[in-house]
Amino acid sequence: MSRRRRPERRPVIPDGRYQSDVVTLLINVIMERGKKSTAERIVYGALDHVAKVEETDEPDRVLHDAVRNVSPRLEVKSRRVGGATYQVPIEVSGGRQLSLALRWLTGFARSKRGVPMSRALAQEILDASKGQGSAIKKRDDTHKMAQANRAFAHYRW
């Protein structure tokens, strides 16, 4: 890793169907072994299912709501101070909020066995947009841990 400067963030090219950066990032998180067309089929299938269930013509808005609901504001990071390790609460940057939210949504969708991935992803998106589901519970647990350790906030640097 370079010690000189931070690498430049590459621009995200919006997807073809919804012209959305978030949909592109979701496709990239779903993608395994470089199979982008399979990932696109899963994500677009999930968004079609969301549109059918919610009876809306903008399922990408439901996805944006879900990502906004799942995004964590605080998290804990381990800091070693004088031989002891403390869980120090820190604020999460915007890019990390988005990546954690997408990772949690896809992770919980993958953990649903016996359900097609597009259907499981659609269900996670719908649950998260309504403020319930596994990804919301994960965010709440992360916030609770940060609140419980706020006494160590002075170790933040």
NORVEN-V808366 format. One line per field, one symbol per residue. phi: phi as a letter, one per 20 degrees, with the letter a starting at -180 (. if undefined). A space follows every 10 residues. Layout:
phi->???
This chain:
phi->.fefbfffff feegffedlc ffffffffff gclmefffff ffffffffff fffelcdcff fffffffffe feecbdcfce clndddeefc feffffgfff ffffgfffff ffencggfff fffffffffe nbofffffff ffffffffdf feffefb
